[in-house]
Amino acid sequence: MATAVRKQQIASMIQQALGEIFLREGPRLLGQVMVTVTEVHINDNLGLAQVYLSFMLHKNPAAVLKSIEQRKK
């Protein structure tokens, strides 16, 4: 089981990495939409992360989320 500090460090690294990916690849993949990674929560065994996103400059955030989900691995 990971300590709270370790979980926060990993969550922060994931948030930063995903933010950079959305900044670099977002316009090419999603068009004129700004995606912000607002929070990342990690479970106790570090096997699962919940990522919370915020979408700006788009009229249909559900469509953006669907597009992101189609591209996830």
N, C-alpha and C positions, 0 to 999 in steps of 0.2 A: 504494500500500500504506500502510495506517495504522500509526502508531507504537503501541507497546505502551501508552503513557500514554493516547493518544486512544481506543484500543479499550476500556481500562478505564473511562474516563469515560463512554463511550456505554453500556457494559454496566451501569454503575451507574445511569445515567438510566433505562434500560429497566427495571431491577429495581425502582426506586422507583416508576415510573409504573404498572407492572403490580401492584405491591403495593397501591397506592392504589385501583386498579380493583377488585381482589379484595376489599379492605376495604369499599368503597362498594357494589359490585354483587353481591358473593358471596352474602350472605344471601338476596337476592331471587331470584337465579338458581340457587343450589345448595343452599339450605336451611341447616340448622345444621351447617355444616362450616367449619373455619378453614383457609384456603389461605395458605401462605407461599411466596414466591419466594426460594429458597435460593441459586441461582447463575444467572448469565447469562454465556454464552461467545459471543464474536463472532468470525467468521472474518476473515481478513486484509483482504478488500476491503469489509468492513462490510455485506455483502449478506445475511448469514444469522446469526441468533442462535439458540442453543440455550438454552432456559429450563428450569430444574429447579425443580419444585414439591414442596412437602411438604403433606400433608393430615392434619389432626387432627380429632378429634371425629366421625369417621365410620367405620362398620364395613366399608365397601366402597370403598377408595380407587380401585379400577379403574373403578367406576361414576362416580365424581366426575370422573376424568380423561376418560372417554368423553363425559360431559356438556360438559366444557370444550372438547374437540376438536370437538364438533358445533357449537359457537357461534363457533369461530374464523373469521377472514376471510382 
